[in-house]
């Protein structure tokens, strides 16, 4: 079980991401990391299926919220 972090909102979001990916295999974690960077830098949406699509559906709204000025 992941710890609850009560710091600034962006840090809390990143710790929540960690909780969401703990059950992914290393290769999937790498794909997700690349997708997070691509989304953050270029607003590119990955074309995930299966488990990665579910995790992305959890992460993407939080990333989009953090990108807003």
Secondary structure, 3 states (H helix, E strand, C coil): CCCCCCCCHHHHHHHHHHHHHCCCCHHHHHHHHHHHHHHHHHCCCCCCCHHHHHHHHHHHHHHHHHHCC
